[in-house]
Amino acid sequence: GFKIAMSVLDVFRSTVAAAALGFARRALDEALERVSTRQVQGAPLFDLQMVQGHIADMALDVDAAALLVYRAAWAKDSGAARVTREAAMAKLFSTDQAQQVIDKAVQLHGGDGVRHGQKVEELYRDIRALRIYEGASDVQRVVIARQTLGAYQGGA
């Protein structure tokens, strides 16, 4: 029973990672809308180099998370019996990076970012749960470390 339960977590962790990726993509979209339409001293907020740096970091985090989610899904779809390491990596990275992307989106929205009814405010509250269930981030680190050691020992 335990092995079956653990294999189910592989799938659930991948779906949590995919949900976090969706949250991060939405936050990036909301931030892009904000910085392209918000005017500061007669120019779009996007014209500020620091804002461009935040947008670049957000885009990088979203794309890197997507690659890990896709890898976990591809491994499972390819018939791998277990994708524990891949799913844990996708879940850990996607949820942690989504938190950072959403935080930057809130920052770029200024005071509006924490106002009830704003999408980024909702994402900011909702991402926390994804970082906890199906194993909190620290649990994912233990899973990844153990799986990495096991692969190393199995390959030696």
KENU-17587 format. One line per 2 residues: their letters; for each residue x, y, z of N, C-alpha, C, O. Coordinates in pm, whole numbers. Example, Ala and Ser with C-alpha at 12.3 -4.5 7.8 and 13.67 -1.06 7.14 Angstrom:
as = 1319/-569/780/1230/-450/780/1320/-330/780/1424/-332/846 | 1285/-225/708/1367/-106/714/1290/3/787/1341/114/804;
This chain:
gf = 80/-119/0/0/0/0/85/127/0/52/225/-66 | 196/122/77/281/241/87/341/278/-48/346/396/-84;
ki = 387/178/-123/447/205/-254/344/266/-349/377/357/-426 | 222/217/-345/117/274/-430/89/418/-390/77/505/-476;
am = 79/442/-260/55/579/-212/166/674/-257/139/787/-299 | 290/628/-249/403/711/-290/403/736/-440/439/845/-485;
sv = 362/638/-519/358/657/-664/248/756/-703/261/828/-802 | 141/759/-625/34/856/-649/86/998/-624/48/1092/-693;
ld = 172/1012/-523/231/1143/-495/310/1196/-613/314/1317/-636 | 374/1107/-689/448/1151/-808/356/1228/-902/393/1333/-954;
vf = 237/1175/-923/141/1240/-1013/88/1369/-950/82/1472/-1016 | 51/1362/-824/-5/1480/-758/97/1592/-749/63/1709/-767;
rs = 222/1559/-721/325/1663/-713/341/1731/-848/360/1853/-854 | 335/1655/-954/345/1714/-1088/227/1806/-1116/245/1911/-1179;
tv = 108/1769/-1071/-8/1855/-1097/-3/1982/-1012/-46/2088/-1056 | 48/1971/-891/67/2091/-808/169/2184/-874/151/2306/-876;
aa = 275/2126/-927/376/2205/-998/314/2275/-1117/343/2392/-1143 | 229/2205/-1191/163/2265/-1307/69/2379/-1264/61/2481/-1332;
aa = 0/2361/-1153/-87/2467/-1103/-5/2590/-1064/-43/2703/-1095 | 107/2568/-997/195/2679/-958/247/2751/-1083/256/2873/-1085;
lg = 280/2675/-1184/324/2734/-1311/214/2822/-1369/242/2932/-1418 | 92/2777/-1364/-21/2859/-1410/-35/2987/-1331/-60/3094/-1388;
fa = -19/2978/-1199/-23/3097/-1115/86/3196/-1155/61/3316/-1167 | 207/3144/-1175/320/3230/-1211/298/3296/-1346/327/3415/-1363;
rr = 247/3220/-1442/220/3278/-1574/116/3389/-1565/129/3493/-1630 | 13/3366/-1485/-90/3469/-1470/-32/3594/-1404/-63/3707/-1443;
al = 53/3574/-1303/116/3688/-1235/204/3766/-1333/204/3889/-1331 | 278/3696/-1417/361/3763/-1517/273/3841/-1614/305/3955/-1648;
de = 164/3782/-1659/72/3852/-1748/16/3978/-1683/9/4084/-1745 | -24/3966/-1557/-78/4082/-1484/29/4190/-1470/-1/4309/-1484;
al = 152/4150/-1443/261/4247/-1428/290/4315/-1561/312/4436/-1565 | 291/4238/-1669/316/4298/-1801/208/4400/-1837/238/4506/-1891;
er = 85/4366/-1807/-25/4461/-1832/-4/4589/-1751/-19/4699/-1803 | 30/4573/-1625/49/4688/-1536/165/4777/-1582/148/4898/-1594;
vs = 281/4718/-1608/398/4800/-1639/392/4860/-1779/461/4958/-1807 | 310/4804/-1865/298/4861/-1999/194/4971/-2006/197/5054/-2098;
tr = 100/4975/-1910/-4/5077/-1912/13/5185/-1805/-36/5296/-1822 | 80/5154/-1697/101/5251/-1588/205/5353/-1629/317/5317/-1667;
qv = 170/5479/-1622/259/5587/-1660/330/5645/-1538/267/5671/-1435 | 459/5665/-1551/539/5730/-1447/620/5839/-1516/701/5811/-1604;
qg = 597/5962/-1477/665/6077/-1536/652/6078/-1689/749/6105/-1760 | 530/6047/-1736/502/6053/-1878/548/5935/-1961/537/5940/-2084;
ap = 597/5831/-1901/644/5714/-1975/592/5587/-1906/565/5588/-1786 | 580/5479/-1982/536/5354/-1920/635/5309/-1811/756/5328/-1823;
lf = 580/5249/-1707/663/5197/-1598/768/5100/-1652/877/5088/-1596 | 735/5031/-1760/826/4934/-1820/958/4997/-1865/1059/4928/-1874;
dl = 958/5126/-1894/1080/5192/-1942/1191/5197/-1837/1307/5219/-1871 | 1156/5177/-1711/1257/5178/-1605/1337/5047/-1610/1280/4938/-1616;
qm = 1470/5058/-1608/1554/4940/-1621/1533/4839/-1508/1538/4718/-1533 | 1511/4885/-1388/1489/4792/-1277/1361/4712/-1300/1355/4593/-1269;
vq = 1260/4776/-1353/1135/4706/-1385/1162/4601/-1493/1113/4489/-1484 | 1239/4637/-1593/1275/4541/-1698/1350/4423/-1640/1330/4309/-1682;
gh = 1436/4449/-1544/1509/4341/-1476/1415/4247/-1404/1432/4125/-1410 | 1314/4302/-1336/1216/4218/-1267/1137/4134/-1367/1114/4015/-1344;
ia = 1096/4194/-1476/1021/4121/-1578/1107/4009/-1636/1058/3898/-1657 | 1233/4038/-1662/1323/3935/-1715/1338/3819/-1617/1332/3703/-1657;
dm = 1356/3849/-1489/1367/3745/-1388/1239/3661/-1380/1245/3539/-1368 | 1126/3728/-1388/998/3658/-1382/982/3564/-1502/941/3449/-1486;
al = 1016/3613/-1620/1005/3531/-1741/1098/3410/-1732/1061/3299/-1771 | 1218/3430/-1682/1314/3321/-1666/1261/3216/-1569/1268/3097/-1597;
dv = 1208/3260/-1456/1154/3168/-1356/1037/3087/-1412/1026/2967/-1387 | 950/3152/-1487/835/3084/-1546/882/2978/-1646/834/2864/-1644;
da = 974/3015/-1733/1021/2919/-1834/1096/2802/-1772/1079/2688/-1815 | 1180/2828/-1673/1254/2720/-1608/1159/2625/-1535/1176/2504/-1540;
aa = 1059/2680/-1469/959/2596/-1402/884/2511/-1504/859/2393/-1481 | 849/2572/-1616/776/2498/-1720/857/2379/-1768/802/2271/-1788;
ll = 987/2397/-1787/1070/2286/-1834/1072/2170/-1734/1068/2054/-1775 | 1077/2201/-1606/1075/2094/-1505/939/2024/-1500/933/1902/-1485;
vy = 832/2100/-1512/698/2040/-1514/684/1951/-1637/635/1838/-1627 | 726/2001/-1752/715/1922/-1875/800/1796/-1868/758/1691/-1917;
ra = 918/1805/-1807/1005/1688/-1795/939/1580/-1709/940/1463/-1745 | 881/1621/-1598/814/1523/-1510/697/1458/-1584/678/1337/-1575;
aw = 619/1538/-1655/505/1484/-1729/551/1393/-1843/492/1288/-1866 | 655/1434/-1912/708/1353/-2022/759/1218/-1971/733/1115/-2033;
ak = 832/1220/-1859/884/1094/-1804/770/1000/-1768/777/880/-1796 | 665/1054/-1706/550/970/-1669/479/920/-1795/445/802/-1804;
ds = 457/1008/-1891/389/969/-2015/472/869/-2097/416/793/-2176 | 603/869/-2077/690/777/-2151/693/638/-2088/760/549/-2139;
ga = 621/621/-1979/609/489/-1919/699/462/-1801/709/348/-1756 | 765/564/-1749/850/542/-1631/763/495/-1515/656/549/-1489;
ar = 812/393/-1447/737/338/-1333/724/441/-1222/619/454/-1159 | 832/514/-1197/834/616/-1093/900/742/-1147/998/734/-1221;
vt = 849/855/-1110/908/984/-1146/923/1068/-1020/899/1189/-1021 | 962/1004/-913/969/1068/-783/1061/1190/-784/1023/1297/-739;
re = 1181/1173/-836/1278/1282/-837/1230/1396/-928/1234/1513/-890 | 1185/1361/-1046/1140/1462/-1142/1020/1539/-1088/1013/1662/-1101;
aa = 925/1467/-1029/805/1532/-975/839/1621/-856/786/1731/-843 | 929/1574/-770/968/1654/-653/1042/1781/-697/1019/1889/-642;
ma = 1130/1767/-797/1200/1886/-848/1103/1985/-909/1112/2105/-885 | 1010/1935/-988/911/2023/-1051/826/2094/-946/801/2214/-956;
kl = 783/2018/-846/697/2075/-741/772/2180/-659/721/2289/-635 | 893/2147/-618/972/2240/-537/1002/2367/-614/974/2477/-567;
fs = 1060/2353/-732/1102/2470/-807/983/2554/-851/985/2677/-838 | 880/2490/-903/765/2564/-954/692/2642/-845/654/2757/-865;
td = 673/2579/-730/602/2650/-623/688/2762/-564/637/2871/-537 | 816/2736/-543/904/2840/-488/920/2957/-585/915/3073/-544;
qa = 938/2927/-713/955/3035/-811/824/3108/-834/824/3229/-856 | 712/3037/-829/583/3104/-844/565/3206/-731/516/3316/-754;
qq = 606/3169/-610/598/3263/-497/678/3389/-528/632/3500/-502 | 797/3373/-583/882/3488/-614/825/3571/-730/828/3694/-725;
vi = 774/3504/-832/715/3576/-945/594/3656/-900/578/3773/-936 | 511/3593/-821/391/3662/-770/429/3778/-681/368/3885/-689;
dk = 529/3760/-596/576/3868/-509/624/3987/-593/594/4102/-559 | 696/3960/-700/741/4069/-788/623/4137/-855/622/4260/-871;
av = 523/4059/-895/404/4118/-957/333/4210/-858/289/4319/-895 | 322/4167/-734/261/4252/-631/342/4381/-617/286/4490/-611;
ql = 473/4368/-613/562/4484/-600/542/4581/-716/536/4702/-696 | 533/4528/-836/517/4613/-955/380/4680/-960/363/4782/-1027;
hg = 283/4625/-889/151/4687/-882/145/4797/-775/47/4871/-768 | 247/4806/-693/246/4907/-587/136/4879/-487/106/4763/-457;
gd = 76/4983/-437/-31/4970/-338/-149/4891/-388/-217/4824/-310 | -175/4898/-518/-286/4820/-574/-262/4670/-562/-358/4593/-562;
gv = -138/4629/-553/-104/4488/-547/-154/4416/-424/-167/4294/-424 | -181/4490/-319/-231/4427/-196/-377/4461/-168/-431/4429/-62;
rh = -440/4526/-263/-580/4564/-248/-670/4445/-279/-654/4380/-382 | -765/4417/-190/-859/4306/-211/-930/4325/-344/-975/4434/-378;
gq = -940/4215/-419/-1004/4220/-549/-906/4226/-664/-944/4205/-780 | -780/4254/-635/-677/4253/-739/-631/4108/-761/-614/4033/-664;
kv = -612/4070/-885/-572/3932/-916/-439/3896/-850/-424/3786/-798 | -343/3987/-852/-212/3954/-793/-222/3935/-642/-147/3856/-584;
ee = -314/4005/-578/-336/3987/-434/-392/3848/-409/-352/3781/-314 | -484/3805/-491/-543/3671/-479/-436/3563/-502/-429/3466/-427;
ly = -355/3580/-604/-248/3484/-631/-149/3479/-516/-101/3371/-480 | -120/3594/-456/-27/3601/-344/-76/3516/-226/3/3449/-160;
rd = -207/3521/-201/-263/3440/-93/-269/3292/-131/-239/3205/-49 | -306/3264/-255/-331/3126/-296/-205/3043/-317/-208/2921/-299;
ir = -94/3106/-353/27/3028/-381/81/2960/-256/147/2856/-265 | 53/3015/-142/109/2959/-18/65/2815/3/146/2731/43;
al = -60/2785/-24/-110/2649/-4/-37/2550/-93/-8/2438/-51 | -7/2590/-217/61/2499/-309/201/2465/-261/254/2359/-294;
ri = 261/2553/-183/396/2527/-132/394/2431/-13/499/2386/33 | 275/2399/37/264/2314/155/212/2174/121/275/2075/159;
ye = 100/2165/51/45/2030/34/118/1951/-73/186/2005/-160 | 100/1819/-63/176/1719/-138/324/1722/-100/410/1679/-176;
ga = 351/1773/18/487/1780/72/541/1921/62/555/1976/-47 | 570/1979/177/625/2115/180/762/2118/112/821/2013/85;
sd = 811/2237/85/937/2253/13/1052/2178/78/1133/2117/8 | 1061/2180/209/1169/2108/277/1157/1957/258/1258/1888/247;
vq = 1036/1907/254/1015/1764/227/1063/1731/87/1125/1626/66 | 1035/1818/-9/1078/1794/-147/1231/1787/-155/1286/1707/-231;
rv = 1297/1870/-78/1444/1868/-77/1497/1734/-27/1594/1681/-80 | 1434/1679/75/1474/1547/128/1450/1440/22/1536/1354/0;
vi = 1335/1445/-43/1302/1347/-148/1405/1356/-261/1455/1253/-306 | 1436/1476/-305/1532/1495/-414/1669/1443/-374/1735/1373/-451;
ar = 1713/1478/-255/1845/1433/-208/1852/1280/-203/1949/1221/-248 | 1749/1218/-147/1749/1071/-136/1746/1005/-274/1816/907/-298;
qt = 1666/1058/-363/1657/1003/-498/1789/1022/-574/1830/936/-651 | 1854/1136/-552/1982/1163/-617/2088/1068/-566/2167/1015/-645;
lg = 2092/1046/-435/2189/953/-379/2163/811/-431/2256/739/-468 | 2037/774/-433/2001/641/-482/2043/620/-627/2091/512/-662;
ay = 2026/722/-710/2067/713/-850/2219/704/-860/2272/630/-943 | 2287/778/-775/2434/775/-775/2484/637/-733/2574/581/-796;
qg = 2427/584/-626/2470/454/-576/2434/341/-673/2507/243/-687 | 2320/358/-739/2278/257/-836/2362/258/-962/2375/156/-1030;
ga = 2419/376/-992/2502/387/-1112/2647/355/-1087/2724/343/-1182 | 2687/341/-959/2829/317/-927/2868/172/-942/2983/137/-919;
